[in-house]
Amino acid sequence: MPLALGKNFRLPLDVRPVRYRADFSLQLAAGTFAGRLELEVRLTKPRREITLHALELNLERASARARGKTLRASALVPDADSETVTLTFDGELPEGDAVLEIAWSGKFSPGLRGLYRAGPLAVTQFEAADARRVFPCFDEPAFKARWQISVQVPEGARAISNGAVEKDAHEGGARQVAFKETPPLSSYLIALCVGELVGSEPELVRGVPIRTWTVPGKKHLTAFAQGCAKAVLPLLEDYFGQPYAYGKLDQIGVPDFEAGAMENAGAITFREVALLLDEATAPLSVQKRVAEVITHELAHQWFGNLVTMVWWDDLWLNEAFATWMAYKIVDQWRPGWRVWMDFEVGKGAALHLDALRSSHPIRAEIRNAEEAGEAFDAITYEKGGAILRMIEAWLGAEAFRDGIRLYMRRHREANATADDLWGALAESSGQPILELANGWIRQTGYPLVELSEAGGRVTLRQRRFYSDPEAREEGAPTRWLVPVVLRYRDRSGPKEKRVLLGSGDSGEASIDLGADGPLQWILANAGARGFYRAAYESEPLRRLIAALPELEAQERMSLVSDQWALVRAAKAQVAPFLDLLAGLPGESDHVVLDEVVGRLSWLEHRGVADADRPSFQRFVAQAFAPAAQDLGWDPRTGERDERRLQRAAVLRALALVAREPAAVAEAQQRYRAHVDRRPGAVDPNLLDIVVAAAARAADASRFDELLRLAVSEVDPASRRRYLHALAMVESQELVPRAVALALGEVVQMQDFSSYVATLLSNRAAREAAWRMLRERWAEVRKKADSPMLLRRLVEALGNLPDRAHLVAIEAFLAAHPIEGARQAIAQTLERLRIDVALRERLIPEVADWLRARAGR
Ligand SMILES: [Zn+2]
């Protein structure tokens, strides 16, 4: 019987949808909707009962037509656990084609999924499994079908869906908009957006009209997104060897949005800050981020929309590819941006997450919709993307691209699995890729590769890397086939050597380099393409550090990142790491510099006792003073982007980490001039620093000013900057106001967890913010009204530094369980335990280092 299907229930495969014809009417003011559906299905065996997904819908009636007969559904039985409804018909539906007719009604969702209200819009967000909140459907990715949607809309409103508008007419006193039928699509990719929207003029690219839409008042911020989509769409078509399949492309900026963006076929929705900007005033980081998000969503039109994973366990096929592809294509569009360096930042975050015991494999077992939701994390996106980049480097870019094209041709408009992809790559490259690839996507974690060298003979050893110094592998050690690329310099110059480590079971390899004389240095991860950490003995490490200028920027970056990871894991002491950082403020690459400043900022916040902080800040100020002197605050005319970004990193170190008084004063003056709209007062790349420094020192009148700006700014990045600045105030009179804002109207649902994270990382506000979370938990849960928002909130708790916080958080989360955030809770607690222990270990070590330095 269909009752009590259970949470892990999946729809049977003998009934499949072929075509949905859905007709909606929305009552925007009332927040309700009604729908009628003609759903063509194909049965491979006779049935009396059909089960579909439906959640919080009121099904009014259902019937089925087959072979000229109509059968009424005498029972419509919902099942809350499986989020389904089972229709039981008067008689048996025969094998073959049938048409289900269903009528239902529902309410807008209070959160940011299903159909919800965002400013003057009603908009949908379905991935992973929320289409079932809007219409009864086969809500699993394997069920692809064609969709014909029409909607009744109010006069003056716009309606956008996946297909182009085919008809917009008055029928029976109401305005009816009908959209063109789509190619086969999974339900999670369907979109509908109705309300007050203004669009850029449509522009044709290879016959595809592209438009960018916003709520009124922001049309002037659409040009960059238009330009980016126009440039990258043809590059994607060329890479995949398949034309864009959805006829038209609409990009829609939504005023309140859970994720960054959503790749609905032909109707991509975005958080405003990920789409809209003014190129003249936006920092480069914002421009790059918007270009990356747009390209990521466009890459999904192939990876995900045209070829779709069979089930959520292969979500990485969508997200890892879109992540990697976005960098590849943006790099082709704007080579001067050097976005692969930014990719390294995301990879660094994935390496940290994946060093936890509570991490998971890229291809993880997913039993239900809730677990599918939890899979949207740095492992699926950034680790997955990094693994693809590593495999691409190993196979060669052309062989890799040919394999992707083969995969696209074979599975277009259908579904595929990881093995289909590896099969295509093996076929096109002629290389046995399956074992290597599966080791990386099916096993949790990654190896630490330890290198030792004597007389031109190199020994490499692998073992799983953990951040927790206490962690050990249980049972047989995990082994990967590690594509190691060594680079070294001997008497005759720099050379490279490729080694596939781990083909034997010892996890060790010994290689004779055949070097010309003694090695000057050797690097264990050339080009930083490998997803592993490298460890060296002290003498080779010293020689490598001496050779830093000879290394590529991403190699210097991974050296800093690896050394820090080794300190965290208690495999290295902090003193040599601080020596390494102290030597890097003159670094020429801004991303490496950002990494250095990021580590110093962590240490300033969590690695020193209050009494030692001034001395640590003096060290940072002195280290960065020469670079700051050279760069100044104002760019020269015609200055390169790279230098502007170096300046941002250096001034961040000086004004925000070292809190050097002159830099802080200068930042505040520039803030004043910027708010007073003095042209050229601040280079856009310095705005985050200037506003943060001003916010920390804010008095009541500046707080009011920031609040006014956070509400009135039209540009989403500016608005977001002022909003988060409110959470940075340090005056004890203002902290209660900043904390109170979190649950008020100024902080939208989409910004709630990042606003709270900012409060929790503010030394002056964290206790008050943590108290608010505990005391007003019921309101907090309403404000973070989805598993994704709650997961981000849980992760924000990781900003609290002390053991007392850890104990309190453990107790609080045990007493207030959060479904759909089990993984985030386990990871946050593990990370906090490591960070708290690290802080306790580092405080005396850093203090010793500072004293020794003062004595030097
Ligand atoms: Zn994506």
Boltz pocket constraint, residues with backbone or C-beta under 6 A from the ligand:
constraints:
  - pocket:
      binder: B
      contacts: [[A, 261], [A, 263], [A, 296], [A, 297], [A, 300], [A, 318], [A, 319], [A, 322]]
      max_distance: 6.0
